[in-house]
C-alpha cells in the first residue's frame, strides 16, 4: 500500500491541531443545539416565547431577510436566550 505524501496546507494542519477558535460557530447553531438539548421543537419554543416559529427558525438559520424590521431581531434574540438559559 502506498501512502500519499501530504501537501503544504495539509502538513500545517496536522502539525498544529485545531483549537476552539478555528471552527466556525454561529449564534443560530448554538441556539439550535440548546433547543435540541432541551428536547424542544420549534412549536414548543413558539408557545413559550410567544414568537412565531418561522422567526425562531430564521434566527437559527441566520436568515435576517424574514424580519420586517432590524429592530425586532435583538428583542427576539434576548427572549430566546432567556428561555434557553
Biopython code that builds the backbone (N, CA, C, O; Angstrom):
import numpy as np
from Bio.PDB.StructureBuilder import StructureBuilder

atoms = [
    (1, "UNK", "N", (0.832, -1.163, 0.000)),
    (1, "UNK", "CA", (0.000, 0.000, 0.000)),
    (1, "UNK", "C", (0.887, 1.241, 0.000)),
    (1, "UNK", "O", (1.816, 1.347, 0.801)),
    (2, "UNK", "N", (0.602, 2.164, -0.889)),
    (2, "UNK", "CA", (1.366, 3.406, -0.948)),
    (2, "UNK", "C", (0.655, 4.490, -0.161)),
    (2, "UNK", "O", (-0.565, 4.634, -0.238)),
    (3, "UNK", "N", (1.421, 5.240, 0.587)),
    (3, "UNK", "CA", (0.876, 6.361, 1.341)),
    (3, "UNK", "C", (1.108, 7.640, 0.565)),
    (3, "UNK", "O", (2.181, 7.858, 0.003)),
    (4, "UNK", "N", (0.117, 8.456, 0.543)),
    (4, "UNK", "CA", (0.199, 9.726, -0.147)),
    (4, "UNK", "C", (0.898, 10.733, 0.760)),
    (4, "UNK", "O", (0.578, 10.844, 1.943)),
    (5, "UNK", "N", (1.840, 11.451, 0.204)),
    (5, "UNK", "CA", (2.534, 12.488, 0.953)),
    (5, "UNK", "C", (1.638, 13.712, 1.081)),
    (5, "UNK", "O", (1.068, 14.158, 0.085)),
    (6, "UNK", "N", (1.499, 14.270, 2.294)),
    (6, "UNK", "CA", (0.657, 15.458, 2.449)),
    (6, "UNK", "C", (1.268, 16.665, 1.756)),
    (6, "UNK", "O", (2.487, 16.830, 1.703)),
    (7, "UNK", "N", (0.382, 17.506, 1.227)),
    (7, "UNK", "CA", (0.831, 18.735, 0.574)),
    (7, "UNK", "C", (1.076, 19.804, 1.625)),
    (7, "UNK", "O", (0.840, 19.567, 2.810)),
    (8, "UNK", "N", (1.534, 20.949, 1.222)),
    (8, "UNK", "CA", (1.902, 22.026, 2.139)),
    (8, "UNK", "C", (0.805, 22.421, 3.106)),
    (8, "UNK", "O", (1.067, 22.538, 4.303)),
    (9, "UNK", "N", (-0.428, 22.634, 2.626)),
    (9, "UNK", "CA", (-1.508, 23.065, 3.514)),
    (9, "UNK", "C", (-1.927, 21.950, 4.469)),
    (9, "UNK", "O", (-2.372, 22.220, 5.585)),
    (10, "UNK", "N", (-1.785, 20.695, 4.032)),
    (10, "UNK", "CA", (-2.175, 19.582, 4.883)),
    (10, "UNK", "C", (-1.180, 19.374, 6.018)),
    (10, "UNK", "O", (-1.571, 18.975, 7.115)),
    (11, "UNK", "N", (0.081, 19.635, 5.773)),
    (11, "UNK", "CA", (1.067, 19.437, 6.825)),
    (11, "UNK", "C", (0.913, 20.461, 7.926)),
    (11, "UNK", "O", (1.169, 20.156, 9.091)),
    (12, "UNK", "N", (0.492, 21.690, 7.577)),
    (12, "UNK", "CA", (0.336, 22.703, 8.611)),
    (12, "UNK", "C", (-0.823, 22.350, 9.538)),
    (12, "UNK", "O", (-0.777, 22.670, 10.726)),
    (13, "UNK", "N", (-1.863, 21.698, 9.015)),
    (13, "UNK", "CA", (-2.990, 21.317, 9.853)),
    (13, "UNK", "C", (-2.643, 20.133, 10.746)),
    (13, "UNK", "O", (-3.096, 20.064, 11.889)),
    (14, "UNK", "N", (-1.853, 19.213, 10.240)),
    (14, "UNK", "CA", (-1.513, 18.058, 11.063)),
    (14, "UNK", "C", (-0.480, 18.433, 12.110)),
    (14, "UNK", "O", (-0.446, 17.830, 13.183)),
    (15, "UNK", "N", (0.365, 19.417, 11.822)),
    (15, "UNK", "CA", (1.376, 19.834, 12.781)),
    (15, "UNK", "C", (0.746, 20.629, 13.926)),
    (15, "UNK", "O", (1.221, 20.566, 15.060)),
    (16, "UNK", "N", (-0.312, 21.370, 13.634)),
    (16, "UNK", "CA", (-0.982, 22.186, 14.639)),
    (16, "UNK", "C", (-2.451, 21.786, 14.700)),
    (16, "UNK", "O", (-3.225, 22.140, 13.810)),
    (17, "UNK", "N", (-2.840, 21.059, 15.732)),
    (17, "UNK", "CA", (-4.248, 20.666, 15.821)),
    (17, "UNK", "C", (-5.153, 21.892, 15.962)),
    (17, "UNK", "O", (-4.746, 22.931, 16.482)),
    (18, "UNK", "N", (-6.377, 21.741, 15.489)),
    (18, "UNK", "CA", (-7.312, 22.852, 15.545)),
    (18, "UNK", "C", (-7.752, 23.119, 16.976)),
    (18, "UNK", "O", (-7.930, 22.199, 17.774)),
    (19, "UNK", "N", (-7.919, 24.386, 17.275)),
    (19, "UNK", "CA", (-8.429, 24.802, 18.569)),
    (19, "UNK", "C", (-9.876, 25.236, 18.436)),
    (19, "UNK", "O", (-10.455, 25.174, 17.351)),
    (20, "UNK", "N", (-10.455, 25.672, 19.536)),
    (20, "UNK", "CA", (-11.862, 26.075, 19.541)),
    (20, "UNK", "C", (-12.122, 27.219, 18.579)),
    (20, "UNK", "O", (-13.145, 27.228, 17.894)),
    (21, "UNK", "N", (-11.225, 28.174, 18.514)),
    (21, "UNK", "CA", (-11.424, 29.346, 17.659)),
    (21, "UNK", "C", (-11.259, 29.048, 16.174)),
    (21, "UNK", "O", (-11.570, 29.900, 15.342)),
    (22, "UNK", "N", (-10.784, 27.875, 15.829)),
    (22, "UNK", "CA", (-10.595, 27.527, 14.426)),
    (22, "UNK", "C", (-11.892, 27.050, 13.760)),
    (22, "UNK", "O", (-11.942, 26.904, 12.539)),
    (23, "UNK", "N", (-12.920, 26.811, 14.543)),
    (23, "UNK", "CA", (-14.185, 26.346, 13.996)),
    (23, "UNK", "C", (-15.159, 27.509, 13.863)),
    (23, "UNK", "O", (-15.141, 28.451, 14.654)),
    (24, "UNK", "N", (-16.003, 27.421, 12.851)),
    (24, "UNK", "CA", (-16.961, 28.479, 12.581)),
    (24, "UNK", "C", (-18.289, 28.152, 13.254)),
    (24, "UNK", "O", (-19.046, 27.312, 12.769)),
    (25, "UNK", "N", (-18.569, 28.817, 14.370)),
    (25, "UNK", "CA", (-19.842, 28.656, 15.069)),
    (25, "UNK", "C", (-20.655, 29.918, 14.900)),
    (25, "UNK", "O", (-20.129, 31.028, 14.974)),
    (26, "UNK", "N", (-21.924, 29.739, 14.675)),
    (26, "UNK", "CA", (-22.831, 30.867, 14.586)),
    (26, "UNK", "C", (-23.791, 30.804, 15.750)),
    (26, "UNK", "O", (-24.021, 29.740, 16.326)),
    (27, "UNK", "N", (-24.345, 31.941, 16.088)),
    (27, "UNK", "CA", (-25.296, 32.007, 17.182)),
    (27, "UNK", "C", (-26.458, 31.051, 16.943)),
    (27, "UNK", "O", (-26.925, 30.398, 17.876)),
    (28, "UNK", "N", (-26.922, 30.964, 15.717)),
    (28, "UNK", "CA", (-28.023, 30.066, 15.392)),
    (28, "UNK", "C", (-27.691, 28.609, 15.677)),
    (28, "UNK", "O", (-28.552, 27.846, 16.114)),
    (29, "UNK", "N", (-26.442, 28.222, 15.428)),
    (29, "UNK", "CA", (-26.023, 26.852, 15.719)),
    (29, "UNK", "C", (-26.088, 26.574, 17.216)),
    (29, "UNK", "O", (-26.514, 25.500, 17.642)),
    (30, "UNK", "N", (-25.664, 27.547, 18.001)),
    (30, "UNK", "CA", (-25.677, 27.381, 19.455)),
    (30, "UNK", "C", (-27.113, 27.307, 19.966)),
    (30, "UNK", "O", (-27.439, 26.455, 20.793)),
    (31, "UNK", "N", (-27.973, 28.202, 19.472)),
    (31, "UNK", "CA", (-29.369, 28.193, 19.907)),
    (31, "UNK", "C", (-30.077, 26.904, 19.495)),
    (31, "UNK", "O", (-30.843, 26.337, 20.275)),
    (32, "UNK", "N", (-29.822, 26.445, 18.276)),
    (32, "UNK", "CA", (-30.429, 25.198, 17.809)),
    (32, "UNK", "C", (-29.965, 24.023, 18.674)),
    (32, "UNK", "O", (-30.752, 23.141, 19.018)),
    (33, "UNK", "N", (-28.684, 24.028, 19.016)),
    (33, "UNK", "CA", (-28.148, 22.967, 19.866)),
    (33, "UNK", "C", (-28.769, 22.971, 21.251)),
    (33, "UNK", "O", (-29.077, 21.913, 21.799)),
    (34, "UNK", "N", (-28.956, 24.160, 21.822)),
    (34, "UNK", "CA", (-29.588, 24.255, 23.139)),
    (34, "UNK", "C", (-31.040, 23.803, 23.085)),
    (34, "UNK", "O", (-31.522, 23.115, 23.985)),
    (35, "UNK", "N", (-31.727, 24.195, 22.026)),
    (35, "UNK", "CA", (-33.125, 23.777, 21.871)),
    (35, "UNK", "C", (-33.211, 22.258, 21.755)),
    (35, "UNK", "O", (-34.091, 21.636, 22.350)),
    (36, "UNK", "N", (-32.309, 21.670, 20.998)),
    (36, "UNK", "CA", (-32.294, 20.216, 20.836)),
    (36, "UNK", "C", (-31.925, 19.523, 22.144)),
    (36, "UNK", "O", (-32.478, 18.473, 22.470)),
    (37, "UNK", "N", (-30.997, 20.107, 22.888)),
    (37, "UNK", "CA", (-30.602, 19.526, 24.167)),
    (37, "UNK", "C", (-31.769, 19.507, 25.139)),
    (37, "UNK", "O", (-31.935, 18.559, 25.907)),
    (38, "UNK", "N", (-32.580, 20.563, 25.101)),
    (38, "UNK", "CA", (-33.749, 20.639, 25.975)),
    (38, "UNK", "C", (-34.913, 19.804, 25.443)),
    (38, "UNK", "O", (-35.924, 19.640, 26.125)),
    (39, "UNK", "N", (-34.770, 19.280, 24.230)),
    (39, "UNK", "CA", (-35.811, 18.446, 23.643)),
    (39, "UNK", "C", (-37.045, 19.224, 23.219)),
    (39, "UNK", "O", (-38.159, 18.702, 23.250)),
    (40, "UNK", "N", (-36.840, 20.480, 22.823)),
    (40, "UNK", "CA", (-37.972, 21.323, 22.435)),
    (40, "UNK", "C", (-38.044, 21.455, 20.924)),
    (40, "UNK", "O", (-37.024, 21.578, 20.246)),
    (41, "UNK", "N", (-39.259, 21.426, 20.411)),
    (41, "UNK", "CA", (-39.461, 21.650, 18.981)),
    (41, "UNK", "C", (-39.624, 23.144, 18.745)),
    (41, "UNK", "O", (-39.704, 23.930, 19.688)),
    (42, "UNK", "N", (-39.672, 23.522, 17.473)),
    (42, "UNK", "CA", (-39.912, 24.923, 17.142)),
    (42, "UNK", "C", (-41.270, 25.381, 17.668)),
    (42, "UNK", "O", (-41.417, 26.523, 18.105)),
    (43, "UNK", "N", (-42.257, 24.496, 17.626)),
    (43, "UNK", "CA", (-43.585, 24.845, 18.130)),
    (43, "UNK", "C", (-43.593, 25.019, 19.648)),
    (43, "UNK", "O", (-44.311, 25.873, 20.170)),
    (44, "UNK", "N", (-42.791, 24.205, 20.369)),
    (44, "UNK", "CA", (-42.668, 24.377, 21.817)),
    (44, "UNK", "C", (-42.085, 25.743, 22.146)),
    (44, "UNK", "O", (-42.569, 26.442, 23.036)),
    (45, "UNK", "N", (-41.047, 26.109, 21.419)),
    (45, "UNK", "CA", (-40.404, 27.407, 21.652)),
    (45, "UNK", "C", (-41.358, 28.537, 21.277)),
    (45, "UNK", "O", (-41.396, 29.568, 21.948)),
    (46, "UNK", "N", (-42.125, 28.346, 20.209)),
    (46, "UNK", "CA", (-43.100, 29.349, 19.797)),
    (46, "UNK", "C", (-44.114, 29.603, 20.916)),
    (46, "UNK", "O", (-44.448, 30.753, 21.202)),
    (47, "UNK", "N", (-44.593, 28.551, 21.536)),
    (47, "UNK", "CA", (-45.578, 28.700, 22.611)),
    (47, "UNK", "C", (-44.982, 29.365, 23.843)),
    (47, "UNK", "O", (-45.621, 30.212, 24.468)),
    (48, "UNK", "N", (-43.750, 28.980, 24.194)),
    (48, "UNK", "CA", (-43.123, 29.530, 25.392)),
    (48, "UNK", "C", (-42.709, 30.990, 25.218)),
    (48, "UNK", "O", (-42.883, 31.805, 26.124)),
    (49, "UNK", "N", (-42.165, 31.307, 24.058)),
    (49, "UNK", "CA", (-41.647, 32.657, 23.831)),
    (49, "UNK", "C", (-42.675, 33.609, 23.251)),
    (49, "UNK", "O", (-42.505, 34.828, 23.277)),
    (50, "UNK", "N", (-43.755, 33.023, 22.722)),
    (50, "UNK", "CA", (-44.763, 33.820, 22.005)),
    (50, "UNK", "C", (-44.129, 34.545, 20.816)),
    (50, "UNK", "O", (-44.408, 35.712, 20.540)),
    (51, "UNK", "N", (-43.263, 33.796, 20.127)),
    (51, "UNK", "CA", (-42.598, 34.257, 18.908)),
    (51, "UNK", "C", (-42.921, 33.240, 17.829)),
    (51, "UNK", "O", (-42.888, 32.036, 18.085)),
    (52, "UNK", "N", (-43.230, 33.700, 16.637)),
    (52, "UNK", "CA", (-43.561, 32.790, 15.543)),
    (52, "UNK", "C", (-42.425, 31.798, 15.307)),
    (52, "UNK", "O", (-41.247, 32.144, 15.394)),
    (53, "UNK", "N", (-42.806, 30.559, 15.007)),
    (53, "UNK", "CA", (-41.822, 29.505, 14.780)),
    (53, "UNK", "C", (-40.922, 29.838, 13.589)),
    (53, "UNK", "O", (-39.744, 29.479, 13.586)),
    (54, "UNK", "N", (-41.466, 30.522, 12.576)),
    (54, "UNK", "CA", (-40.614, 30.861, 11.431)),
    (54, "UNK", "C", (-39.554, 31.899, 11.818)),
    (54, "UNK", "O", (-38.483, 31.933, 11.212)),
    (55, "UNK", "N", (-39.835, 32.748, 12.820)),
    (55, "UNK", "CA", (-38.811, 33.675, 13.308)),
    (55, "UNK", "C", (-37.703, 32.916, 14.046)),
    (55, "UNK", "O", (-36.518, 33.202, 13.874)),
    (56, "UNK", "N", (-38.105, 31.950, 14.864)),
    (56, "UNK", "CA", (-37.110, 31.149, 15.591)),
    (56, "UNK", "C", (-36.240, 30.380, 14.598)),
    (56, "UNK", "O", (-35.020, 30.321, 14.749)),
    (57, "UNK", "N", (-36.869, 29.794, 13.589)),
    (57, "UNK", "CA", (-36.117, 29.064, 12.565)),
    (57, "UNK", "C", (-35.187, 30.013, 11.806)),
    (57, "UNK", "O", (-34.065, 29.638, 11.465)),
    (58, "UNK", "N", (-35.645, 31.235, 11.540)),
    (58, "UNK", "CA", (-34.807, 32.209, 10.838)),
    (58, "UNK", "C", (-33.600, 32.597, 11.681)),
    (58, "UNK", "O", (-32.502, 32.758, 11.148)),
    (59, "UNK", "N", (-33.789, 32.750, 12.987)),
    (59, "UNK", "CA", (-32.661, 33.061, 13.875)),
    (59, "UNK", "C", (-31.661, 31.917, 13.857)),
    (59, "UNK", "O", (-30.454, 32.143, 13.767)),
    (60, "UNK", "N", (-32.164, 30.679, 13.943)),
    (60, "UNK", "CA", (-31.272, 29.521, 13.937)),
    (60, "UNK", "C", (-30.521, 29.379, 12.617)),
    (60, "UNK", "O", (-29.393, 28.886, 12.597)),
    (61, "UNK", "N", (-31.133, 29.805, 11.520)),
    (61, "UNK", "CA", (-30.501, 29.710, 10.201)),
    (61, "UNK", "C", (-29.755, 30.981, 9.800)),
    (61, "UNK", "O", (-29.236, 31.076, 8.688)),
    (62, "UNK", "N", (-29.704, 31.958, 10.712)),
    (62, "UNK", "CA", (-29.032, 33.243, 10.461)),
    (62, "UNK", "C", (-29.602, 33.930, 9.223)),
    (62, "UNK", "O", (-28.861, 34.497, 8.420)),
    (63, "UNK", "N", (-30.901, 33.874, 9.080)),
    (63, "UNK", "CA", (-31.583, 34.469, 7.936)),
    (63, "UNK", "C", (-32.344, 35.706, 8.397)),
    (63, "UNK", "O", (-33.431, 35.597, 8.963)),
    (64, "UNK", "N", (-31.776, 36.868, 8.155)),
    (64, "UNK", "CA", (-32.402, 38.111, 8.613)),
    (64, "UNK", "C", (-33.421, 38.655, 7.625)),
    (64, "UNK", "O", (-34.088, 39.646, 7.921)),
    (65, "UNK", "N", (-33.558, 38.037, 6.470)),
    (65, "UNK", "CA", (-34.494, 38.541, 5.468)),
    (65, "UNK", "C", (-35.947, 38.313, 5.870)),
    (65, "UNK", "O", (-36.844, 38.937, 5.303)),
    (66, "UNK", "N", (-36.196, 37.435, 6.836)),
    (66, "UNK", "CA", (-37.551, 37.126, 7.275)),
    (66, "UNK", "C", (-38.152, 38.287, 8.081)),
    (66, "UNK", "O", (-39.367, 38.482, 8.083)),
    (67, "UNK", "N", (-37.309, 39.039, 8.749)),
    (67, "UNK", "CA", (-37.775, 40.081, 9.649)),
    (67, "UNK", "C", (-38.090, 41.362, 8.885)),
    (67, "UNK", "O", (-37.333, 41.803, 8.020)),
    (68, "UNK", "N", (-39.243, 41.945, 9.238)),
    (68, "UNK", "CA", (-39.654, 43.190, 8.591)),
    (68, "UNK", "C", (-38.760, 44.346, 9.033)),
    (68, "UNK", "O", (-38.485, 45.260, 8.256)),
    (69, "UNK", "N", (-38.316, 44.301, 10.269)),
    (69, "UNK", "CA", (-37.532, 45.389, 10.837)),
    (69, "UNK", "C", (-36.288, 44.826, 11.501)),
    (69, "UNK", "O", (-36.340, 43.767, 12.128)),
    (70, "UNK", "N", (-35.189, 45.514, 11.370)),
    (70, "UNK", "CA", (-33.939, 45.092, 12.035)),
    (70, "UNK", "C", (-34.024, 45.316, 13.544)),
    (70, "UNK", "O", (-33.246, 44.731, 14.297)),
    (71, "UNK", "N", (-34.951, 46.149, 13.991)),
    (71, "UNK", "CA", (-35.103, 46.425, 15.418)),
    (71, "UNK", "C", (-35.653, 45.205, 16.137)),
    (71, "UNK", "O", (-35.340, 44.990, 17.308)),
    (72, "UNK", "N", (-36.453, 44.416, 15.472)),
    (72, "UNK", "CA", (-37.092, 43.254, 16.067)),
    (72, "UNK", "C", (-36.093, 42.154, 16.423)),
    (72, "UNK", "O", (-36.304, 41.429, 17.395)),
    (73, "UNK", "N", (-35.037, 42.020, 15.673)),
    (73, "UNK", "CA", (-34.094, 40.919, 15.855)),
    (73, "UNK", "C", (-33.433, 40.902, 17.234)),
    (73, "UNK", "O", (-33.440, 39.846, 17.867)),
    (74, "UNK", "N", (-32.861, 41.999, 17.745)),
    (74, "UNK", "CA", (-32.253, 41.933, 19.080)),
    (74, "UNK", "C", (-33.246, 41.574, 20.187)),
    (74, "UNK", "O", (-32.885, 40.892, 21.146)),
    (75, "UNK", "N", (-34.477, 42.024, 20.061)),
    (75, "UNK", "CA", (-35.500, 41.698, 21.050)),
    (75, "UNK", "C", (-35.789, 40.198, 21.034)),
    (75, "UNK", "O", (-35.883, 39.571, 22.090)),
    (76, "UNK", "N", (-35.927, 39.630, 19.857)),
    (76, "UNK", "CA", (-36.183, 38.194, 19.740)),
    (76, "UNK", "C", (-35.010, 37.376, 20.268)),
    (76, "UNK", "O", (-35.210, 36.356, 20.928)),
    (77, "UNK", "N", (-33.802, 37.814, 19.984)),
    (77, "UNK", "CA", (-32.620, 37.096, 20.475)),
    (77, "UNK", "C", (-32.567, 37.133, 21.996)),
    (77, "UNK", "O", (-32.205, 36.142, 22.630)),
    (78, "UNK", "N", (-32.923, 38.259, 22.581)),
    (78, "UNK", "CA", (-32.909, 38.380, 24.033)),
    (78, "UNK", "C", (-33.916, 37.432, 24.661)),
    (78, "UNK", "O", (-33.600, 36.754, 25.639)),
    (79, "UNK", "N", (-35.115, 37.374, 24.117)),
    (79, "UNK", "CA", (-36.149, 36.477, 24.626)),
    (79, "UNK", "C", (-35.746, 35.020, 24.437)),
    (79, "UNK", "O", (-35.957, 34.199, 25.330)),
    (80, "UNK", "N", (-35.171, 34.693, 23.287)),
    (80, "UNK", "CA", (-34.753, 33.319, 23.019)),
    (80, "UNK", "C", (-33.661, 32.898, 23.981)),
    (80, "UNK", "O", (-33.689, 31.785, 24.506)),
    (81, "UNK", "N", (-32.707, 33.769, 24.214)),
    (81, "UNK", "CA", (-31.611, 33.461, 25.139)),
    (81, "UNK", "C", (-32.147, 33.253, 26.559)),
    (81, "UNK", "O", (-31.677, 32.369, 27.276)),
    (82, "UNK", "N", (-33.122, 34.056, 26.964)),
    (82, "UNK", "CA", (-33.682, 33.953, 28.308)),
    (82, "UNK", "C", (-34.352, 32.602, 28.532)),
    (82, "UNK", "O", (-34.205, 32.006, 29.599)),
    (83, "UNK", "N", (-35.069, 32.129, 27.558)),
    (83, "UNK", "CA", (-35.759, 30.846, 27.711)),
    (83, "UNK", "C", (-34.776, 29.680, 27.697)),
    (83, "UNK", "O", (-34.921, 28.737, 28.474)),
    (84, "UNK", "N", (-33.779, 29.740, 26.820)),
    (84, "UNK", "CA", (-32.865, 28.602, 26.680)),
    (84, "UNK", "C", (-31.784, 28.575, 27.752)),
    (84, "UNK", "O", (-31.090, 27.569, 27.904)),
    (85, "UNK", "N", (-31.633, 29.654, 28.487)),
    (85, "UNK", "CA", (-30.580, 29.687, 29.535)),
    (85, "UNK", "C", (-31.042, 29.027, 30.803)),
    (85, "UNK", "O", (-30.290, 28.966, 31.776)),
]
sb = StructureBuilder()
sb.init_structure("model")
sb.init_model(0)
sb.init_chain("A")
sb.init_seg("    ")
for serial, (resi, resn, name, xyz) in enumerate(atoms, 1):
    if name == "N":
        sb.init_residue(resn, " ", resi, " ")
    sb.init_atom(name, np.array(xyz, "f"), 0.0, 1.0, " ", f" {name:<3s}", serial, name[0])
structure = sb.get_structure()
